[in-house]
Amino acid sequence: MKKQVLGIFLVILLLGVSCKQKKETLPNKAVKENLKKTPTLSLVWETDTLLTTSESTLYSKALKTIFVANVNQSPWEKDNNGFISTIDTKGNIIELKWIEGLSGPKGMGIFEDKLYVNDIDRIVEIDIKEQKIINTYTVEGEPQLNDITVSTEGVVYASGSNTNSIYVLKRGEISILNMGKEGRLNGLLDQKEDIFFADSGRQCFGVYNLNSNTSKVLTEGIGHGDGIVRLKNGDFIVSDWKGQVFYIDSNNWQKTLLLDTREDNIYAADIDYIPETQMLLVPTFFHNNVMSYKLNL
């Protein structure tokens, strides 16, 4: 009987030691957070320098094509020399002047088979299949239209940097959402939560609530905020026109510097992202090309 009791005691003791060892090997929350990899970028390709004053990139998954808006020198002068180019996902220029007749083309958005482009004080609607301009929507005053985002319902939102406003194009009519007196609105990204924005004047990243017409700053110190993309994990990448690119964690809105090319005078304007290949497309403005970086998570 004593032997049986002793045997049971030894088994219980061994089980307790084993459970303790397993418990000690499980990483706690703090350890897991420390083990999280810091995201990085690595250059994969860059285009030829024929994309003069490349301001914006936009990838079409349906067409497997990248559209590039080229200001072609002066950003805000009505010189009629701006153009849209098309390039492939390897950085080869397909058609340098796919669309001409623009002045300062910047942000772009696609809905169905239409490409919308900001052009200083007008939103230009382009039929992609026909490869021609079919409509223009003029915005009064001097809005300095910059970025564009299009909702899943086809509503076009355009940022006015000079007026710090969002111009809403819906059913052929334009209405205005004022962001307040302070700031210089640039980047826009429509999401199910609301519209995320980058303010180059206040150098911040935030969100605008369409229902309450109020905005909230989420991240500060992002430089001259320009383009915004969102990743599948919910996080964001935001560019600073001067040449920085930031990764923003959507859990705590903390930023991580991914890229800084300011010393080389290489700008980082209105970026886009190809999720299938994890490629970040960076138009370099006065550097006259597009650079593509692999995002390493």
C-alpha positions in Angstrom: 0.0 0.0 0.0 2.9 2.4 0.9 4.5 1.6 -2.5 1.2 2.6 -4.3 0.9 5.8 -2.3 4.6 6.6 -3.1 4.1 5.9 -6.8 1.0 8.2 -7.0 3.0 10.9 -5.2 5.9 10.7 -7.7 3.5 10.8 -10.7 1.8 13.9 -9.3 5.2 15.5 -8.6 6.4 14.8 -12.2 3.2 16.2 -13.7 3.6 19.4 -11.6 7.2 19.9 -12.7 6.2 19.3 -16.4 3.3 21.8 -16.3 5.6 24.4 -14.6 8.2 24.0 -17.4 5.6 24.4 -20.1 4.2 27.4 -18.5 7.6 29.0 -18.2 8.3 28.5 -21.9 5.2 30.3 -23.0 6.1 33.9 -24.0 4.1 36.6 -22.2 2.5 39.5 -24.1 5.4 41.8 -23.5 7.8 39.3 -25.1 5.5 38.8 -28.1 5.5 42.5 -28.7 9.2 42.7 -28.5 9.5 39.8 -31.0 7.4 41.7 -33.5 9.5 42.5 -36.6 10.3 46.1 -37.6 9.0 46.6 -41.1 11.6 47.6 -43.8 11.7 48.5 -47.4 14.1 47.2 -50.1 14.4 48.8 -53.5 13.4 46.4 -56.3 13.3 48.6 -59.5 13.0 52.1 -60.7 11.8 53.5 -64.0 13.6 55.6 -66.6 13.7 59.3 -65.8 11.2 60.2 -68.5 8.3 60.6 -66.0 8.8 64.3 -65.5 7.7 65.6 -62.1 6.0 62.3 -61.3 3.4 63.2 -58.6 1.1 60.2 -58.2 0.9 56.5 -58.8 -2.2 54.3 -59.0 -2.2 50.5 -59.6 -5.1 48.9 -61.4 -5.4 45.2 -60.5 -7.8 44.6 -63.3 -5.5 45.9 -65.9 -2.2 44.9 -64.2 -1.1 48.4 -65.0 0.3 51.4 -63.1 -0.9 54.9 -63.9 1.5 57.7 -63.3 0.5 61.4 -63.1 3.2 63.7 -64.4 3.0 67.4 -63.6 5.9 68.1 -66.0 7.6 71.0 -64.2 5.3 73.6 -62.5 2.8 72.0 -60.0 0.3 74.8 -60.1 0.7 76.5 -63.4 -1.9 76.0 -66.2 0.6 75.2 -68.9 -1.3 72.3 -70.5 1.9 70.1 -70.6 1.0 67.6 -67.9 0.3 64.0 -68.8 -0.6 60.5 -67.6 1.8 57.6 -68.3 1.3 53.8 -68.0 3.9 51.4 -66.8 4.0 47.7 -66.0 4.7 46.0 -62.7 8.4 45.6 -63.6 8.9 49.4 -64.1 8.8 49.4 -67.9 7.1 52.4 -69.5 4.2 51.1 -71.6 3.0 54.5 -73.0 4.7 57.7 -71.8 1.9 60.0 -72.8 -1.2 57.8 -72.5 -3.3 61.0 -71.8 -2.1 64.6 -72.6 -3.7 68.0 -72.3 -3.5 68.3 -68.5 -1.6 71.0 -66.5 -0.8 69.8 -63.0 -2.2 66.3 -62.7 -1.9 64.9 -59.2 -4.1 62.4 -57.3 -5.9 59.7 -59.1 -8.8 57.3 -58.4 -10.6 54.5 -60.4 -14.2 53.6 -60.3 -15.4 50.9 -62.8 -13.8 51.9 -66.1 -13.2 55.6 -65.3 -10.0 57.2 -64.1 -10.5 60.4 -62.1 -7.5 62.9 -61.9 -7.1 66.2 -60.0 -5.8 69.0 -62.3 -5.3 72.2 -60.2 -8.9 73.4 -60.2 -10.8 70.7 -62.0 -11.5 67.0 -61.6 -10.9 65.2 -64.9 -12.8 62.1 -65.8 -11.1 59.7 -68.3 -12.6 56.7 -70.0 -9.9 54.1 -69.6 -11.1 51.9 -72.5 -11.5 54.8 -74.9 -8.3 56.4 -73.6 -9.8 59.9 -73.7 -11.1 62.7 -71.4 -14.9 62.6 -71.3 -15.8 65.1 -68.5 -14.3 67.9 -66.4 -15.7 69.2 -63.2 -14.5 72.7 -62.3 -14.0 73.8 -58.7 -14.4 77.5 -58.1 -11.6 79.6 -56.6 -8.1 78.4 -56.2 -8.4 75.1 -54.4 -5.1 73.5 -55.5 -6.6 70.1 -55.9 -4.2 67.4 -54.7 -5.2 63.9 -53.8 -8.2 61.8 -54.8 -10.0 58.8 -53.2 -13.1 57.0 -54.5 -15.6 55.2 -52.4 -17.0 51.8 -53.2 -20.2 53.5 -54.4 -18.3 55.7 -56.8 -18.3 59.0 -54.8 -15.1 61.0 -55.6 -13.4 62.8 -52.8 -10.7 65.4 -53.8 -8.5 67.3 -51.4 -8.0 71.1 -51.8 -4.7 72.0 -50.3 -5.1 75.7 -50.6 -8.6 75.7 -49.0 -8.0 72.8 -46.6 -11.3 71.3 -47.8 -12.6 68.0 -49.3 -14.5 68.4 -52.5 -17.2 65.7 -53.0 -18.1 64.7 -56.6 -21.4 62.8 -56.6 -23.8 62.4 -59.5 -22.0 65.1 -61.5 -22.4 67.7 -58.7 -19.6 69.1 -56.3 -20.2 69.8 -52.6 -17.6 71.0 -50.1 -16.5 69.6 -46.7 -14.4 72.2 -44.8 -11.6 70.9 -42.6 -11.1 74.2 -40.7 -8.8 77.2 -41.2 -5.6 75.5 -40.1 -3.7 73.0 -42.2 -2.9 72.1 -45.8 -4.9 69.0 -46.7 -3.3 66.5 -49.1 -3.6 62.7 -48.8 -7.0 61.1 -48.7 -8.1 57.4 -48.3 -11.7 56.4 -48.1 -12.3 53.4 -45.8 -15.3 51.8 -44.1 -14.4 53.7 -40.8 -14.3 57.1 -42.5 -11.8 59.1 -44.6 -8.2 59.0 -43.4 -6.1 62.1 -44.3 -2.5 63.4 -44.4 -2.1 67.1 -43.6 1.2 68.5 -45.0 0.7 71.8 -43.2 0.1 70.4 -39.7 2.3 67.4 -40.6 -0.1 64.9 -39.2 -2.1 61.8 -40.1 -5.8 61.6 -39.0 -9.3 60.6 -39.7 -12.3 62.6 -40.9 -15.8 61.5 -39.8 -18.4 62.0 -42.6 -21.4 61.8 -40.2 -20.3 64.4 -37.7 -18.0 66.4 -40.0 -15.3 66.3 -37.4 -11.6 65.3 -37.7 -9.2 63.7 -35.3 -5.4 63.6 -35.4 -4.0 60.1 -34.9 -0.2 60.5 -35.6 2.0 63.6 -35.6 5.4 64.4 -37.0 5.0 62.8 -40.4 6.5 65.7 -42.4 4.7 67.0 -45.5 2.1 64.3 -45.5 1.2 63.2 -49.1 0.1 59.7 -50.0 -1.7 57.1 -47.9 -2.1 53.3 -48.4 -3.5 50.7 -46.2 -2.3 47.1 -45.7 -4.3 43.9 -45.3 -3.3 43.9 -41.6 -5.0 47.2 -41.1 -1.8 49.3 -40.7 -1.0 52.3 -42.9 1.9 53.6 -44.9 2.1 57.4 -45.3 4.6 59.4 -47.4 6.2 62.7 -46.7 6.6 64.7 -50.0 10.1 65.7 -49.0 11.3 62.1 -49.1 10.3 60.2 -46.0 8.0 57.2 -45.8 6.4 56.1 -42.5 4.7 52.9 -41.3 1.8 53.6 -38.9 0.6 50.9 -36.5 -3.2 51.0 -36.4 -3.2 49.5 -32.8 -1.5 52.5 -31.2 -0.9 55.0 -34.1 2.8 54.9 -33.5 5.0 55.6 -36.6 8.2 53.9 -37.8 10.4 55.5 -40.4 10.8 53.2 -43.4 12.6 55.4 -45.9 14.4 58.7 -45.9 15.9 60.0 -49.2 15.9 63.7 -48.4 19.7 64.0 -48.5 19.7 62.6 -52.1 16.9 65.1 -53.1 14.6 62.2 -54.0 11.0 63.0 -53.1 8.2 60.7 -52.0 4.9 62.0 -53.4 1.5 60.2 -53.8 2.3 56.5 -53.2 0.4 53.4 -54.0 0.7 49.7 -53.1 0.4 46.3 -54.8 -0.8 43.9 -52.2 -0.1 40.7 -54.3 3.6 41.4 -54.4 3.9 43.7 -51.4 5.4 46.4 -53.6 5.3 50.1 -52.6 5.2 52.5 -55.5 6.9 55.8 -54.9 6.7 58.7 -57.4 9.8 60.9 -56.9 8.5 64.2 -58.2 11.5 66.3 -59.3 13.6 63.1 -59.5 11.4 62.2 -62.5 10.8 58.6 -62.0 9.0 55.9 -60.0 10.7 53.7 -57.5 9.3 50.4 -56.3 10.2 48.9 -52.9 9.4 45.5 -51.4 7.7 45.8 -48.0 9.2 43.3 -45.6 7.0 42.6 -42.6 
